Amino acid sequence: MSFVERHGLHSAAERADVLKQIEAAGLGVLRLAFSDQHGILRGKTIMAADAAAALANGVAMTTTLLLKDTSHRTVFPVWSAGGAMGEKAMEGAADALLIPDPATFRILPWAPHSGWILCDAYFPDGRPVPLDTRHLLRQQVSKAAELGFDFVTGLEVEFHLFRLTDPKLAPSDAGQPGTPPEVALLTQGYNYLTELRYDQIDIVLELLRREVQALGLPLRSMEVEYGPSQVEFTFGPQSGLASADAMVLFRSAVKQVARRHGYHATFMCRPRIPNVMSSGWHLHQSLVKDGRNAFIGDGTLLSQTARHYLGGLLHHAGAAAAFSTPTINGYRRYRSHSLAPDRAIWGIDNRGVMVRALGAPGDAATRLENRVGEPAANPYLYLASQLAYGLEGIAAQRDPGPPADTPYETEAPLLPRSLAEAVTALEESTTARAAFGDTFVNYFARLKRAEIARFEGEVSEWEHREYFELF
């Protein structure tokens, strides 16, 4: 029996359907993609002739890919006994298996010789790799299902598009990480939603629209955002893992398509470019029970279920920030009077709060929009943490308090001011440890503290400018 058959992962019919599509399209290669701990797609490209074997038994992947920080440096001592999070199966840079999920198969429209499929990581003995973040979201979705809930989410994603002027591909530019490319603006910005600004970048937006829709992603709108070269794409609601899968594919697709045409797309929250605006990732969410939106209020905007779920999001906002805003740069965004939140507070259709309640009494589209995230977040961890903390709020019947009309003046706990502060809150969160396990929380904290230590070990331009001549 194959690995997939032995462990009951996918049906023969699902695998056969993928093989039929590969043959019908005359594909040359199949890209096996895996979302790492940072939400970055990694993987291997195999010949189409080997697709059947890969679908049945997976392909080997070195487990050190799960032990790297954002500079691609391995943080854990994999050559030491117990060094890889105490997991024997990961010592010595041993292999795990990438097992394709047939439901995620796509043909890449910008590389039509290529099939693409998302994979989950398993140890050779059949255990899911506990550091696989897609698996963690699947666990939370299953917990919600046990309570009778289906988790529904919609995405609003802001990012920047630039013209690439110098890709920085000289040998001296290589490193960990390499030298960032030089870019030029596509628009000057600050003409929010204007027809003129949109038409200035219509050519590149049309490139992206065509490919994103060809992938089958539920694209709803493309908008010119407030800042220079900043845009926003919004997507329709999906349930379970679908929005997270869509987000990792969307980000990777946008970067690939843009680069092929001489542009650079970045989902970094706040690039170091004059006059730039921070980008956010707003996550719309609701729970469905027995086919009905469980957030719909009876004569009020929000049901008791929605209020308790909201109470969980607010109560755990500090710890949740480590997953919704997992980069040092992302905390530049939490500023007062900036269309971004700076404290754990909610309001009704108010863009200054952390969680914005939308809808009306009896409205089937009633939902909560958490505005806390950055577009660089790992989608699986962002969604999993929202669901975990929301369900805890329901279980504990947490009260979110009254809505805020003046979000930057109302007294409320402040959001973390740094990644270090958020990581500490995560480490101290008993709810996070119950939801994701001590091993994963400690692992994630160690990765992020390695990132923080590298940042703090460098002399910044600000320090040099401030002190070099003065003292």
C-alpha positions in Angstrom: 0.0 0.0 0.0 1.1 3.6 -0.6 1.7 6.0 2.2 -1.5 7.9 1.4 -3.5 4.6 1.4 -1.9 3.4 4.6 -2.8 6.5 6.5 -6.2 7.2 4.9 -5.3 10.7 3.7 -7.0 11.0 0.3 -9.1 8.8 -2.0 -7.9 7.0 -5.1 -10.6 8.9 -7.0 -9.1 12.3 -5.9 -5.7 11.3 -7.0 -6.9 10.0 -10.3 -8.8 13.2 -11.0 -5.5 15.2 -10.6 -3.7 12.8 -13.0 -6.4 13.2 -15.6 -6.1 17.0 -15.5 -2.3 16.8 -15.8 -2.6 14.5 -18.8 -5.4 16.5 -20.5 -3.4 19.8 -20.2 -0.2 18.2 -21.4 1.7 19.6 -18.4 5.4 19.2 -18.2 6.0 19.7 -14.5 4.2 19.7 -11.2 5.2 22.2 -8.5 4.7 20.7 -5.0 4.2 23.7 -2.7 4.5 23.8 1.1 3.7 26.8 3.3 6.5 27.2 5.9 6.3 28.7 9.4 6.4 32.2 7.9 3.7 31.5 5.3 6.3 31.4 2.5 5.8 28.8 -0.1 8.7 26.3 -0.5 8.8 23.0 -2.3 10.0 20.9 -5.2 9.2 20.7 -8.9 8.9 17.2 -10.3 8.3 16.0 -13.9 4.7 15.3 -14.8 5.5 11.6 -15.3 6.3 11.3 -11.6 3.1 12.9 -10.4 1.3 9.6 -9.7 4.2 8.5 -7.4 4.2 11.8 -5.6 0.5 11.8 -5.1 0.6 8.4 -3.5 3.8 8.5 -1.5 4.8 12.2 -1.3 8.3 13.6 -1.9 11.1 14.0 0.7 11.7 17.5 2.2 14.5 18.4 4.6 13.0 19.2 8.0 15.4 22.1 8.4 13.0 24.2 6.3 10.8 24.4 9.4 13.7 25.6 11.6 14.7 28.8 9.7 14.0 32.4 10.6 13.1 35.1 8.0 16.7 35.3 6.8 16.7 31.6 6.0 19.1 30.9 8.8 18.6 27.6 10.7 17.9 28.6 14.3 18.0 25.2 16.0 21.0 23.0 16.6 19.8 20.1 14.3 23.2 18.3 14.6 22.8 17.9 18.4 20.8 15.2 20.2 17.3 16.7 20.9 18.3 19.9 19.2 15.4 20.0 16.7 12.7 20.8 19.3 13.4 17.4 20.9 11.9 15.6 17.9 14.1 12.6 17.0 12.6 12.5 13.5 14.1 16.0 12.8 17.6 15.5 14.1 20.5 15.6 11.6 18.4 17.5 9.0 16.3 14.3 8.4 13.5 14.2 5.9 9.8 14.6 6.2 7.3 13.9 3.4 5.4 16.5 1.5 2.0 14.9 0.8 0.0 16.7 -1.9 -3.6 17.7 -1.2 -5.5 16.9 -4.4 -8.2 19.5 -3.6 -5.7 22.3 -4.1 -4.5 21.4 -7.6 -4.2 24.2 -10.1 -2.7 24.9 -13.5 -0.6 28.1 -13.3 -1.9 30.4 -15.9 1.3 32.4 -16.2 3.3 29.2 -16.6 0.8 26.9 -18.4 3.3 24.0 -18.6 3.1 23.9 -14.8 0.7 22.2 -12.4 0.7 23.4 -8.8 -0.5 21.6 -5.7 -0.4 22.4 -2.0 1.2 19.9 0.4 1.0 18.9 4.1 4.1 17.7 6.0 4.2 14.2 7.5 6.9 12.1 9.2 7.7 8.8 7.6 5.8 7.0 10.4 2.6 8.8 9.3 2.4 11.5 12.0 1.6 15.0 10.9 4.6 17.2 11.5 3.5 19.2 14.5 5.2 22.4 13.2 3.1 22.4 10.0 0.9 25.4 10.4 -1.7 24.2 7.9 -2.2 21.3 10.2 -2.7 23.6 13.2 -5.5 25.5 11.4 -7.1 22.2 10.4 -7.2 21.2 14.1 -8.9 24.5 15.1 -11.4 24.1 12.2 -12.2 20.6 13.5 -12.7 21.9 17.0 -15.2 24.4 15.7 -16.9 21.7 13.8 -17.3 19.6 17.0 -19.2 22.5 18.4 -21.4 22.7 15.3 -19.6 25.7 13.8 -18.3 26.3 10.3 -15.6 29.0 10.2 -16.1 31.5 7.4 -13.6 34.2 6.5 -13.1 36.9 3.8 -9.9 38.7 3.0 -9.0 42.4 2.4 -5.3 42.6 1.6 -3.2 45.7 1.1 0.2 45.6 -0.6 2.6 47.7 -2.6 3.4 47.5 -6.3 6.6 49.1 -7.7 8.5 49.2 -11.0 11.7 47.2 -10.7 14.7 49.3 -11.6 17.6 47.2 -10.3 17.1 43.5 -9.1 20.4 43.6 -7.3 21.7 40.3 -8.7 25.5 41.0 -8.6 27.4 38.4 -6.6 28.0 40.9 -3.9 24.3 41.3 -3.4 23.9 37.6 -2.3 23.5 36.8 1.4 21.1 35.9 4.2 19.1 37.9 3.4 20.2 39.3 0.1 20.2 43.0 -0.9 16.6 44.3 -1.6 15.9 45.4 -5.1 15.8 49.1 -6.1 12.3 50.2 -7.2 10.4 53.2 -8.4 6.8 54.2 -7.6 3.9 53.5 -9.9 1.7 56.2 -8.4 2.4 59.2 -6.1 -0.5 58.2 -3.8 -2.8 60.2 -1.6 -5.5 60.3 -4.2 -7.5 57.5 -2.6 -9.8 55.6 -4.9 -9.4 58.1 -7.7 -10.0 57.0 -11.3 -6.8 58.8 -12.4 -4.6 56.8 -10.0 -6.3 53.6 -11.0 -5.7 54.1 -14.7 -2.0 54.8 -14.0 -1.6 51.2 -12.8 -4.4 49.6 -14.8 -1.8 47.7 -17.0 -0.2 45.9 -14.0 -3.5 45.4 -12.2 -5.0 43.8 -15.3 -2.0 41.4 -15.4 -2.7 40.4 -11.8 -6.5 40.2 -12.2 -6.3 37.9 -15.2 -4.0 35.4 -13.5 -5.7 35.6 -10.0 -9.1 34.9 -11.5 -7.7 32.1 -13.7 -6.5 30.4 -10.5 -10.1 30.3 -9.4 -9.6 32.6 -6.4 -12.8 34.6 -5.4 -11.5 38.0 -6.3 -14.1 40.7 -5.6 -12.4 44.1 -6.1 -9.1 45.8 -6.8 -8.7 49.3 -5.3 -6.1 52.1 -5.3 -5.2 52.6 -1.7 -4.2 55.8 0.1 -0.4 55.5 -0.1 2.0 55.7 -3.1 2.1 52.5 -5.1 -0.4 50.9 -2.7 -3.3 48.8 -3.7 -5.9 46.5 -2.0 -7.5 43.3 -3.3 -10.6 41.9 -1.6 -11.9 38.3 -1.8 -15.3 36.7 -1.2 -16.0 34.6 1.9 -14.8 31.0 2.1 -15.0 28.3 4.8 -12.5 26.2 6.6 -8.9 26.3 5.3 -9.9 27.8 1.9 -9.1 31.5 2.7 -5.7 30.6 4.1 -4.9 28.5 1.1 -6.1 31.3 -1.1 -3.9 33.8 0.7 -0.6 31.9 0.3 -1.4 31.2 -3.4 -2.4 34.8 -4.0 0.8 36.3 -2.4 3.0 33.9 -4.3 1.1 34.5 -7.6 1.3 38.3 -7.3 5.0 38.3 -6.7 5.7 35.8 -9.5 3.5 37.6 -12.1 4.8 41.0 -11.1 8.4 40.0 -11.4 8.0 38.4 -14.8 6.8 41.7 -16.1 9.4 44.0 -14.5 7.5 44.9 -11.3 8.1 44.2 -7.6 5.2 43.4 -5.3 5.8 43.4 -1.6 3.5 42.4 1.3 5.9 43.9 3.8 3.8 46.1 6.1 5.8 49.4 5.9 8.6 49.6 3.3 11.4 52.0 4.0 10.4 54.4 1.2 9.6 58.1 1.6 6.0 59.0 2.2 4.9 55.4 2.2 1.7 54.1 4.1 1.5 50.9 6.1 -0.4 48.0 4.6 -2.8 45.9 6.6 -4.7 42.6 6.2 -8.3 42.9 7.4 -9.8 39.5 8.2 -13.6 39.3 8.0 -14.9 36.4 10.1 -18.1 34.7 11.2 -19.4 31.3 12.4 -22.2 29.4 10.6 -24.3 26.9 12.5 -27.0 24.7 10.9 -26.7 26.7 7.7 -27.3 30.0 9.4 -24.9 32.8 10.3 -24.5 32.5 14.1 -23.4 36.1 14.4 -26.8 37.5 13.3 -28.5 39.3 16.2 -32.1 39.1 17.1 -33.1 42.8 17.1 -29.5 43.8 17.7 -26.5 43.8 15.4 -24.6 40.9 17.1 -25.8 37.7 18.6 -24.6 36.6 22.0 -22.4 34.1 20.2 -20.8 36.9 18.2 -20.4 39.1 21.3 -18.6 36.3 23.2 -16.4 35.5 20.2 -15.6 39.2 20.0 -14.8 39.2 23.7 -12.3 36.4 23.1 -10.6 38.4 20.3 -10.2 41.5 22.5 -9.2 39.6 25.7 -6.4 37.8 23.9 -5.4 40.6 21.5 -1.8 40.9 22.9 -0.9 37.2 22.4 -2.8 37.0 19.1 -0.7 39.8 17.7 2.3 37.5 17.6 0.5 35.6 14.8 -1.4 38.4 13.1 1.7 40.7 13.1 4.7 38.4 13.2 7.4 40.8 11.9 9.4 43.5 13.6 8.3 45.9 10.8 4.6 45.2 11.3 4.5 47.1 14.6 5.3 50.4 12.8 1.6 50.3 11.8 -0.1 50.5 15.2 -0.4 54.2 15.4 -3.2 56.5 16.6 -5.3 58.3 14.0 -3.9 56.2 11.2 -6.8 54.0 10.0 -5.0 51.2 12.0 -5.8 50.1 15.5 -3.6 50.9 18.5 -5.7 49.3 21.3 -7.9 46.3 21.9 -11.3 47.8 21.2 -14.3 47.3 19.0 -16.8 49.5 17.3 -19.7 49.5 14.8 -18.5 50.4 11.3 -15.6 52.3 12.7 -12.2 52.1 10.9 -10.2 53.2 13.9 -11.0 50.2 16.1 -9.3 46.8 16.2 -12.5 44.8 15.5 -15.1 46.5 13.3 -18.7 45.0 13.5 -20.5 45.1 10.2 -24.0 44.3 9.2 -27.5 45.0 10.6 -30.0 43.2 12.7 -31.1 40.1 10.7 -28.5 40.7 8.0 -27.1 37.4 6.7 -23.7 39.2 6.0 -23.2 40.2 9.7 -19.5 39.7 10.5 -16.5 40.9 12.5 -13.6 42.5 10.7 -10.4 42.3 12.6 -8.1 45.1 11.3 -5.1 44.1 13.4 -3.2 41.9 10.9 -0.3 42.7 8.5 -0.2 41.2 5.0 3.0 39.3 5.7 1.3 37.1 8.4 1.3 33.4 8.0 -2.4 32.9 7.0 -2.8 29.5 8.8 -1.6 31.0 12.1 -3.6 34.2 11.7 -6.8 32.3 11.1 -6.1 29.6 13.6 -5.4 32.1 16.4 -8.5 34.1 15.6 -10.7 30.9 15.7 -9.0 29.6 18.9 -9.4 32.8 20.8 -12.9 33.4 19.5 -14.0 29.9 20.6 -12.4 30.5 24.0 -14.4 33.7 24.3 -17.6 31.7 23.6 -16.7 29.0 26.1 -15.8 31.6 28.8 -18.8 33.9 27.8 -16.4 36.9 27.6 -18.1 40.3 27.4 -16.5 42.7 24.8 -18.0 45.8 26.6 -19.7 48.6 24.8 -18.6 49.7 21.3 -16.2 52.7 21.0 -17.1 55.8 19.0 -13.7 57.5 19.7 -11.3 54.6 19.3 -8.1 56.6 19.9 -9.4 58.1 23.1 -11.4 55.3 24.7 -9.6 53.6 27.6 -8.6 50.0 26.5 -5.5 47.8 26.7 -2.9 48.9 24.1 -1.8 46.5 21.5 1.9 45.4 21.8 4.3 48.0 20.7 6.9 45.5 19.4 7.3 42.0 18.3 9.2 41.2 21.5 6.2 42.3 23.6 3.8 40.2 21.5 6.0 37.1 21.7 6.1 37.5 25.5 2.3 37.7 25.6 2.1 34.6 23.5 4.5 32.7 25.7 2.4 33.7 28.7 -0.9 32.7 27.1 -2.4 29.6 28.6 -5.1 29.6 25.9 -2.4 29.6 23.1 -0.6 26.7 24.8 -3.9 24.8 25.1 -4.8 25.4 21.5 -1.4 24.9 19.8 0.6 23.0 22.4 3.7 24.0 24.4 6.0 22.6 21.7 4.7 24.9 19.0 4.5 28.0 21.2 8.0 27.6 22.4 9.2 26.8 18.8 7.6 29.9 17.4 8.9 32.1 20.2 12.4 30.9 19.6 12.2 31.6 15.9 11.0 35.1 16.5 13.5 35.8 19.3 16.3 34.9 16.9 14.9 37.4 14.4 14.7 40.1 17.1 18.2 39.4 18.3 19.6 39.9 14.8 17.7 43.2 14.5 18.9 44.4 17.8 22.5 43.4 17.0 22.7 45.9 14.1 23.5 49.6 14.3 20.6 51.4 12.6 20.9 54.4 10.3 18.9 56.4 12.9 21.6 55.7 15.6 24.4 56.7 13.4 22.7 59.9 12.3 21.7 60.8 15.8 24.9 60.2 17.7 27.9 59.9 15.4 28.5 63.6 15.0 26.9 64.8 18.2 29.1 62.8 20.5 
